[in-house]
């Protein structure tokens, strides 16, 4: 469904943490499957909705957002710990997800994505025939399917 570990992202996060304090390290997310949908919640506090950019290309969902603050001429900055800049998160989506029908909502600093499971990946009924009894119906959830599928060749 979703690639759980991206070693390159972890290396990027470590190098960012060691060198600067940017927004990259401030976009944690949760992902869970609920029925026939994958839900992804990404924390993006202080990000204006107009700066969000979501793209899907070859089953990679890219989330880009920007948060910035520029002190005024009369402002004296005492503490500046909140991360600023651009955050980019890439989610590697499996073939079993329907990338054509992703829904996105941004409320209270949380980007909520709902990604439906593709029709071809959903459980379905299969018919089994017998020379004597005619067709019978089986629930696809009770039928074991092994990957990869057989290929003609």
C-alpha distance (Angstrom), angle and dihedral (degrees) to the residues before:
residue distance angle dihedral
X1 . . .
X2 3.80 . .
X3 3.79 130.0 .
X4 3.80 103.6 -112.2
X5 3.79 99.1 -165.9
X6 3.77 128.1 37.6
X7 3.82 109.5 -178.4
X8 3.80 93.1 -165.7
X9 3.80 91.5 54.0
X10 3.80 89.9 51.2
X11 3.82 90.5 51.5
X12 3.82 90.3 49.1
X13 3.80 90.5 49.6
X14 3.81 91.7 50.0
X15 3.81 93.5 49.2
X16 3.83 91.4 47.4
X17 3.79 90.8 50.1
X18 3.79 91.5 51.5
X19 3.80 96.4 46.8
X20 3.81 110.6 29.7
X21 3.76 143.0 -2.5
X22 3.79 105.0 -115.7
X23 3.77 137.5 157.6
X24 3.82 90.3 -101.4
X25 3.79 90.4 82.9
X26 3.82 92.9 47.5
X27 3.81 102.8 65.6
X28 3.80 106.9 87.0
X29 3.78 118.4 171.6
X30 3.79 142.8 -164.6
X31 3.80 123.7 -150.3
X32 3.80 126.8 -171.1
X33 3.78 139.3 158.2
X34 3.79 117.2 -118.7
X35 3.79 113.0 -176.2
X36 3.79 108.7 -56.1
X37 3.83 95.1 -11.8
X38 3.78 138.4 76.8
X39 3.82 112.5 -138.3
X40 3.81 120.9 -157.2
X41 3.82 122.9 -174.2
X42 3.81 116.9 -169.0
X43 3.81 120.5 -171.7
X44 3.81 110.3 -133.7
X45 3.82 105.2 160.0
X46 3.78 116.4 -174.0
X47 3.80 93.9 13.4
X48 3.80 115.9 134.2
X49 3.81 112.8 -128.9
X50 3.82 90.6 -127.8
X51 3.82 90.4 63.3
X52 3.83 93.3 57.3
X53 3.80 115.0 107.4
X54 3.81 119.0 -176.7
X55 3.81 121.2 -176.5
X56 3.80 134.4 170.0
X57 3.78 120.6 -155.8
X58 3.80 124.6 164.9
X59 3.82 93.5 -18.2
X60 3.81 93.0 -49.1
X61 3.79 114.2 120.3
X62 3.81 111.0 -158.5
X63 3.79 121.0 -162.8
X64 3.80 117.8 -165.8
X65 3.79 124.8 178.7
X66 3.76 136.4 162.9
X67 3.77 131.8 -146.7
X68 3.76 123.1 -179.5
X69 3.74 142.6 158.4
X70 3.76 126.8 -168.1
X71 3.79 116.4 -164.8
X72 3.77 115.8 -128.4
X73 3.79 123.4 -114.4
X74 3.81 90.6 -100.3
X75 3.84 94.7 45.9
X76 3.79 120.1 105.9
X77 3.81 108.0 -159.1
X78 3.79 110.4 -139.4
X79 3.81 99.0 171.4
X80 3.82 128.3 6.9
X81 3.82 108.6 -179.1
X82 3.78 101.8 134.6
X83 3.80 112.3 104.6
X84 3.80 116.3 -110.4
X85 3.76 132.0 -170.5
X86 3.78 137.4 47.3
X87 3.77 126.0 -25.1
X88 3.80 121.7 -159.8
X89 3.79 123.5 -172.8
X90 3.78 123.4 179.1
X91 3.78 121.3 -161.1
X92 3.78 117.2 -163.5
X93 3.80 104.9 -145.0
X94 3.78 122.6 -157.5
X95 3.79 124.0 -123.1
X96 3.80 89.0 -106.6
X97 3.83 92.5 71.3
X98 3.82 125.7 87.4
X99 3.81 103.5 -127.2
X100 3.82 91.3 178.3
X101 3.82 93.6 68.9
X102 3.82 105.1 42.7
X103 3.81 114.0 147.4
X104 3.81 121.8 -154.3
X105 3.80 131.7 -167.5
X106 3.81 127.9 177.6
X107 3.79 114.3 -160.6
X108 3.81 131.0 152.6
X109 3.81 93.7 -5.9
X110 3.81 94.7 -53.1
X111 3.80 122.6 112.1
X112 3.81 107.4 -150.5
X113 3.80 117.5 -163.1
X114 3.79 124.1 -172.3
X115 3.79 114.5 -165.0
X116 3.82 116.3 -174.5
X117 3.78 122.3 -139.9
X118 3.81 109.8 -108.2
X119 3.81 116.3 -104.0
X120 3.80 92.5 -118.7
X121 3.84 90.1 56.4
X122 3.82 96.2 51.3
X123 3.80 122.2 101.5
X124 3.79 113.4 -98.9
X125 3.81 140.2 175.0
X126 3.78 119.3 -94.2
X127 3.79 126.8 -156.1
X128 3.78 120.3 -133.9
X129 3.78 119.4 -165.2
X130 3.75 130.4 -158.7
X131 3.78 127.5 -168.2
X132 3.81 90.6 -123.3
X133 3.81 109.4 31.0
X134 3.80 105.9 34.9
X135 3.81 126.4 -132.6
X136 3.80 122.0 -15.1
X137 3.78 127.4 -170.3
X138 3.81 125.6 -124.8
X139 3.77 128.5 -172.6
X140 3.83 107.6 -119.9
X141 3.82 89.8 -139.6
X142 3.82 88.6 66.9
X143 3.80 94.0 48.9
X144 3.78 116.1 86.4
X145 3.80 112.7 -132.1
X146 3.78 117.9 -167.1
X147 3.79 123.6 -153.4
X148 2.99 135.1 -103.1
X149 3.77 99.7 46.2
X150 3.80 118.9 -129.6
X151 3.75 114.4 -88.3
X152 3.78 125.1 -149.8
X153 3.70 112.4 -127.9
